[in-house]
Amino acid sequence: MKKLFLVLGLFLSFGVSAQTSVRYYNLNVKRGYEESVVKTFTNFVENETWKSGAGILLQGVRFKNGVTHRIVVYGDPENWGIEGERTDDEWSLYRERMNKYTHPNPVDSSMGSIINFSEGDREKYKSARVYDVRVHEPAKFLKAWNKNVKEAKSILGNRRIGLVRYEVGGTPGATHGLIIYGENDNDVQVTLRKIQKTKAFNEYIETRGKVDYIQTYAVTTVKRF
């Protein structure tokens, strides 16, 4: 199964974490081949049986230079991937097709751990904003983050919000990714504005320690398995 994540020949470094592991493989899809990538991805993974807590999704990416899509793989590093194995011929055909539709290969793919991610309606809320940041005091930040998310629950509703720690690769200088989902870009923006007007958010800003915002971009889930 590990070959599934050799997207476009990218080298994987496998790590072990107490949290759920997550890996992001950025793609630059050639203009006009978006549907071909979706079809190739879907045909390759849709009939697989995933191990407990594991999954994979294809997302469209906007406002991130050189990246149009990304494949996200997540799961328990001790119980990773799918139940079966693919043949070498199947892998070769998959990589050959993906290579036809993508170029050049982005260089900031990454892997890390999901520190905190709320549950919610994944079908209704497929769009998200991602903030790649550098956290200078992780323990202080996590405490402030968790408190703010708890206080924002009534505003978020079934929208998901998450915190990811980058451990290999990623946006240069970033240590964490902050992710908030919504129905579309406008819904994400309106939700953020409501949260930012609360007393709890002001306390979060004051108590989280120094945080540098490195890059902000948007994603939309196209397929999830």
C-alpha positions, 0 to 999 in steps of 0.5 A: 500500500505504501506505493499509493503515496508515491505520487509522481515519484515523490519520496516518502519519509515515514514517521511515528506519532501518537496523533493521526498522521497526515501527508499532503502531496501537492499537484500542478495539473495541466490546464484542461486535464482536471477531470482526467486527474479526478477520474484517474484518482477515483478509479485507483482508490474507490474500491479499496477497503481502508483500515480503521481511521484511515482515508484519502481525499483529492482537493482542489487548491487555490491561491497557492503558487504552482499548486492546483490540487493535492492528495491528502492521506491520513490515518494511524501510522500503526494501522496505515492504508488499505487492506490489500496490495497493488501489483507493480503493473497497477502502480506503474499505470497509475503513475504513468497516467498521473504524470501525463496530467501534471507538470511541473511537480510542486516542491512543498509537499509535506507530512505531519500529525493532526493535533486537533480536528473537530468532527462535522458535516464533511459533505455540506462543508467541503471548502476550507481556508488554510493558514500555514504559520510558524508557532514559537511557543507550541504548548502555549499556542495549543492551550489557547487554540483548544480554548478558542475552538471550544468557545467558538462551537456555537458559531462553527456548528457542523463546520470542521476546524483543525490544527496540524503540525508539519514535521517534514516538508511543507511551506518554508518556515511554517510549523503548523497549519490552521484549517477551517471549513465552510460551505464555500469561500464566503461562508468561511469568511463570514464564520471567521468574522463572527469568531474574530468578534468574540471575547474568546478570540481576543483572549486567544490572540493575547495568550497564544504566544508569538505566531508568524503567518507565512501563507494562506490558501484555499482548498475544496474537497473533490473526492473523499474515500 
